[in-house]
Amino acid sequence: MLTARWSKEQAAAWYKKLPWLVGCNFIVSTAINQLEMFGKDTFDPKTISKELGFAKKLGFNTVRVYLHDLLWTHKREDFKKI
């Protein structure tokens, strides 16, 4: 259920409560590029989970994963199911 858009003050108050963001850009080590990371035959949730666990142990509280525009263009409905 969507709620009304937050005001600038509400957004600022929420952000102020967050810890300092520490993280990295992420691509799983078993993928050679962004497309392969999400490929039907190359998606590797076991390694993704393990590597995100490493990031957590290092103290990271955020990671950025790029979703290639070709994936979004051709597989949009699949990503919406997740």
N, C-alpha and C positions, 0 to 999 in steps of 0.2 A: 504494500500500500504506500503510495507516495504522499508525502506531506507537503505543505507549503514551503516555498523556497525560504531559506534562512536569511535574516538580515545580515548586514556586514558585522554588526555588533555580536550577533549570535555566533557567526562563523569565527570571529576573532576570539571570543570567549572559549569556544570549543578547542581551537588551535592552541590557545595558551595553556590548556590542561595537558597537552601531549608532552611526552618526554622528548629530549633532543633526538632528532632523527639521524640514525647512523645506518648506512647501508651501501649497496653497490648495484651496478647493473648485473643482471643474471642471465646466463644461458647455460644450460646443462652441459657438462663436459662431454657427453656422448653425442652431441649434435654439432655439425660443422657450421650451421647458420640458423637464423631465426625460423626459416621455413621447415628445416628438418626437426627442429625442437618439437613441433606440433604435428609432424607427419603421421599418417595412419600407421605406417610400419616402423617408425622410428621414435614415437613418443615413449618416454622412459620414466614413468612415475616413481619407480623404485630409486633410481639415481637422483631424480629431482628432490625427492624427500630427504635422501641422505645428504645431499649438498646444501639444501636449505637448513638442515639440522646443523651442519658445520657453521653456517652463517649465524645461526642463533647462538651457538656456543661461543662464537667470537664476539658476541654482544650486539650483532646487527638487529635492528628492530624494523627494518624495511628493506625491500629489494624491488628493483624496477625490472619488469619483463616487457620487452618490446613485442608488440603484435604487428607483424608485417602486414602492410596494406593488401598484399595479394591474398593472404590468408583470410583477412576480414572480407574482402570482396567476394571470394569464392566459397568460403565456409562459414559465413556469418551465422546461419541458423544453428550450426553445430556448437559454436562458441556461446550462443545464447542459452543453450541447454545446460551448460556447466554451472 
